[in-house]
Each structure stands twice: as structure tokens, then as C-alpha cells.
Amino acid sequence: MEVKITRDATCVTAALIGRLDTPASQEVAPQFEELKADAAGTIVLDCSELSYISSSGLRLFLTIRKAAAEKGGKVIVRSISNEIRAVFMMTGFLNLFEIQ
């Protein structure tokens, strides 16, 4: 699992590459903590190369959403696959995040 974080004038983008399963979630948790510093603005979670997400991965998404809600920012989830969309639908995440 790899997370590539880029910043520009309008937002912070985290490109998620690979499988966000339980071991990977623990591995990338520090990078998600780093994203919380940008929670007052717009955070884009680019899932175009994310092939799988576990409950641990979903929890990381929630921590970013909570930080953004507390600081007045927003989180956009971009380019989810049909498989991940199904997981988001089953868990109610489609209603929690702005999906693009």
C-alpha cells in the first residue's frame, strides 16, 4: 500500500495505491495523521488505484472526515471502483462523503 500526498493552492490530495487492508492501514496511519493538519481545507482522497478497503481502512477515512468536520474543512473521495462503491453503499459511507 502506498499513499502519495501532494499539495497545491486549493487542496491536499492523497492518492491511495494498492490494498488498504488491516496491515496496510497500520502502515499508512501516520500519513493519515499528517493529513489531519490540512483538515481545515479540502482533502481529496484519490481512490483511482485503490483495489480494496477493509474496515480498518474505512476507519482511517472516518478519522479524516472527523478532523475536517471539527476544523470546517471537507473531504472528497474521488474515483472509487465499483467494488469499493459497493462497500461504501453497504456501510453508509456514500452518505458520509462527497463522492466524485
C-alpha positions in Angstrom: 0.0 0.0 0.0 1.3 3.4 -0.9 0.0 6.9 -0.2 1.2 9.8 -2.3 0.4 13.2 -0.8 0.5 16.3 -2.9 -0.4 19.8 -2.0 -1.5 22.7 -4.2 -3.1 26.1 -3.6 -6.6 24.7 -3.4 -6.4 21.3 -1.7 -4.3 18.3 -0.5 -4.6 15.1 -2.5 -3.8 11.7 -1.1 -3.5 9.1 -3.9 -4.1 5.7 -2.4 -2.4 2.9 -4.3 -2.9 -0.8 -3.6 -4.9 -2.7 -1.0 -6.0 -0.8 2.2 -6.3 -3.9 4.4 -5.6 -4.1 8.1 -1.8 -4.4 8.0 -1.6 -1.7 5.3 -3.9 0.5 7.4 -1.5 0.3 10.3 1.4 1.0 8.0 -0.1 4.2 6.5 -1.8 5.5 9.6 1.0 8.1 10.2 0.4 9.6 6.8 -3.3 9.9 7.5 -2.4 11.6 10.8 -0.3 14.0 8.7 -3.4 14.8 6.6 -5.3 15.9 9.7 -3.0 19.0 9.8 -4.7 20.1 6.5 -8.3 19.3 7.7 -9.3 23.0 7.7 -9.2 23.0 3.9 -10.1 20.5 1.2 -8.7 17.0 1.3 -9.1 14.7 -1.7 -8.7 11.0 -1.2 -8.0 9.7 -4.8 -9.0 6.1 -4.9 -8.5 5.5 -8.6 -5.7 3.0 -7.8 -7.2 1.6 -4.6 -8.2 -2.0 -5.2 -9.6 -3.0 -1.8 -10.6 -1.4 1.5 -11.1 -3.2 4.8 -12.9 -1.9 7.9 -9.6 -0.7 9.2 -9.2 1.4 6.0 -12.7 2.7 6.4 -11.8 3.8 9.9 -8.9 5.9 8.5 -11.3 7.6 6.2 -13.6 8.4 9.2 -10.7 9.9 11.2 -10.0 12.3 8.3 -13.7 13.2 8.0 -14.0 13.8 11.7 -10.9 16.1 11.7 -12.3 18.0 8.7 -15.7 18.4 10.4 -14.1 19.8 13.5 -12.0 22.3 11.6 -14.5 23.4 9.0 -12.9 21.6 6.1 -14.2 19.0 3.7 -13.2 15.6 2.3 -13.8 14.5 -1.2 -13.4 10.8 -2.2 -12.6 10.6 -5.9 -12.6 7.8 -8.4 -13.8 4.8 -6.4 -14.2 1.5 -8.2 -17.5 -0.4 -8.4 -16.2 -2.8 -5.7 -15.3 0.0 -3.3 -18.6 1.8 -4.1 -20.4 -1.4 -3.1 -18.6 -1.4 0.3 -19.4 2.3 0.7 -23.0 1.6 0.0 -23.2 -1.3 2.4 -21.6 0.7 5.2 -23.4 4.0 4.6 -20.2 5.8 3.6 -21.8 7.1 0.4 -23.9 9.3 2.7 -20.9 10.5 4.7 -18.6 11.6 2.0 -18.7 13.7 -1.1 -18.0 11.2 -3.9 -16.7 12.4 -7.3 
